[in-house]
């Protein structure tokens, strides 16, 4: 979707997936509000986008795990009527087992991957619902479908993002709101280095531009869930069909026969 009159707010925009979304959206005519911790990178990217695409670009230095910084971004989303698209990209990863993880680091991961995404989405929806239109792109992960992967609570945080996105579409789709969950697999970004892993040691790593281009194809098609690395779409369709087939069977007055003790 192209908009010469809409503004997109992108979190985690200084590098990687967020920076690529900023470039691609600028190419579509979106004005931008770029949010990240690294103000120098943000300002450099903003200057590039203004020069290359002639769009307006504001930068906001914010650490979304800091309540005061998060509040300022929420405030911008609530008060700026031009924002028609929110890209919840900012996130962090970890690896290793749950029992070996530092509880403080787990809390920070939840603050960024779950709490910030939730609060920013709520802030953006206030204005979008009043206007009767708006879109939200939530960057999740295929790991949200793979609890077997040894990544501690990272997969759980991304499962939350997937479920929230699907729930919002079900609740708000008829009110003009579109929410997309994007599920990348391994993508060549700095998130790996920050998590203490060597991306070059991984197999099947997708380049950032290809991932974002694919995700935007899904966005234009209004997919609820977009999985850029999944070639066989029927696998996802079968997964969703099986999940939905269970729903009518959950409302029961008695436990299933296999759990009966009498």
Buried (B, 14 or more C-beta within 10 A) or exposed (E): EEBEEBBBBBBBBBBBBBBBBBBBBBEBBBBBBBBBBBEEBBBBBBEBBBEEBEBBBBBBBBBBBEEEBBEBBBEBBBEBEBBBBBBBBBBBBBBEEEEEBEEEEBEBBBBBBBBBBBBBBEBBBEBBBEEEEBBBBBBBBBBBBEEEBEBBBBBBBBBBBBEBBBEBBEEBEEEEBBBBBBBBBBBBBEBBEEBEBEBEEEEEBBEBEBBBEBBBEBBEEEBBBBBBBBEEEEEBEEEEEEEEEEEEEEEEEEEEEEEEEE
